[in-house]
Each structure stands twice: as structure tokens, then as C-alpha cells.
Amino acid sequence: MSGPVAQAVAGNPALAEQYSAFRDAAHGALGEEMTAQVRYAVAQVHGLDTAPGDGIPAAMDDAATQTCIAYAKRMPFEHTAISDDEAAGVVEAIGEERYVALSVVAALADAECRAQRVDLPGLTG
């Protein structure tokens, strides 16, 4: 596992292991391709060219992906404005379990981007 949050918690092996397991479980539930798309979309919202530790993902143009990416892009700064109808549209597109995973992946991607922007590993070192 890489990224600024992982680097920041590396000094606490138990926390690093728990964070890694939580992150990996969310990524696994959402799927590799969608995870890459979500992480990239959130990074773009933060003005970053790529998500911390990632390259640019392959494009996926299906309707479910577009619905998920639109939701993910709102998570960093507009999460409280997402309506129940919008959330229900995501659930309809990908199912409840993957919706939860999408929300977690987007939130963790947001945290990783924010940590990168302030050099969290350097601040905790």
C-alpha cells in the first residue's frame, strides 16, 4: 500500500495494518477498474493529475461508471448536498454493497489527496 496516509501511519504498525486492510477491503468490494476511476476523479477535483500512488486509469464509458464518477466528484466538497434520489440512483446502478464501497473509496481518496497537498508524511515525520 502506498500514498501519503499510508506513509503517515507507517510508524504505527498496528494502525498501518488496520488501515491497509480497511482500504483493501473497500477497493476489493468496488473493483479494481472502478476504484482507479474514482481515485482519479477525486484527485482531479483536488487539482491533482493523478491519485496519490496511482497512474491514470483506463476510461470506462458505461452509464453505471458515469453515475459513480459524478457521485465521487461531489464527495470532497459537496457530500452534504447529495440527495437521497442521487444516492438511490447510484444504488440502482451498482447495488447497495458497491455503493457503500464507492462511498468509502471516495472518502479515502479525498483524505489521501488532502494529505498529499499538505505533505502529511512530512508533518508527521
Backbone hydrogen bonds, N-H to C=O, Kabsch-Sander energy under -0.5 kcal/mol:
donor,donor_aa,acceptor,acceptor_aa,energy
7,Q,3,G,-2.2
8,A,4,P,-2.1
9,V,5,V,-2.0
10,A,6,A,-0.7
10,A,7,Q,-0.5
12,N,9,V,-2.1
16,A,9,V,-0.5
16,A,12,N,-2.9
17,E,13,P,-2.3
18,Q,14,A,-2.2
19,Y,15,L,-3.0
20,S,16,A,-2.4
21,A,17,E,-2.3
22,F,18,Q,-2.4
23,R,19,Y,-2.8
24,D,20,S,-2.9
25,A,21,A,-2.1
26,A,22,F,-2.0
27,H,23,R,-2.6
28,G,24,D,-2.6
29,A,25,A,-2.2
30,L,26,A,-1.9
31,G,27,H,-2.4
35,T,31,G,-2.5
36,A,32,E,-2.2
37,Q,33,E,-2.2
38,V,34,M,-2.8
39,R,35,T,-2.7
40,Y,36,A,-2.1
41,A,37,Q,-2.5
42,V,38,V,-2.5
43,A,39,R,-2.0
44,Q,40,Y,-2.4
45,V,41,A,-1.7
46,H,42,V,-1.4
47,G,44,Q,-1.7
48,L,43,A,-2.9
54,D,51,A,-2.7
66,Q,62,D,-2.2
67,T,63,A,-2.3
68,C,64,A,-2.3
69,I,65,T,-2.8
70,A,66,Q,-2.2
71,Y,67,T,-1.9
72,A,68,C,-2.9
73,K,69,I,-2.4
74,R,70,A,-0.7
74,R,71,Y,-1.0
75,M,71,Y,-0.9
75,M,72,A,-0.7
78,E,74,R,-2.6
79,H,75,M,-0.7
81,A,78,E,-2.0
82,I,79,H,-0.9
87,A,83,S,-2.4
88,A,84,D,-2.6
89,G,85,D,-1.8
90,V,86,E,-1.6
91,V,87,A,-2.4
92,E,88,A,-2.6
93,A,89,G,-1.7
94,I,90,V,-2.5
95,G,91,V,-2.8
99,Y,95,G,-1.9
100,V,96,E,-2.2
101,A,97,E,-2.1
102,L,98,R,-2.9
103,S,99,Y,-2.3
104,V,100,V,-2.2
105,V,101,A,-3.1
106,A,102,L,-2.6
107,A,103,S,-2.1
108,L,104,V,-2.8
109,A,105,V,-2.5
110,D,106,A,-2.2
111,A,107,A,-2.2
112,E,108,L,-2.6
113,C,109,A,-2.4
114,R,110,D,-2.5
115,A,111,A,-2.5
116,Q,112,E,-2.2
117,R,113,C,-2.3
118,V,114,R,-1.4
119,D,116,Q,-1.0
120,L,115,A,-2.9
123,L,119,D,-1.9
124,T,120,L,-2.2
125,G,121,P,-1.2
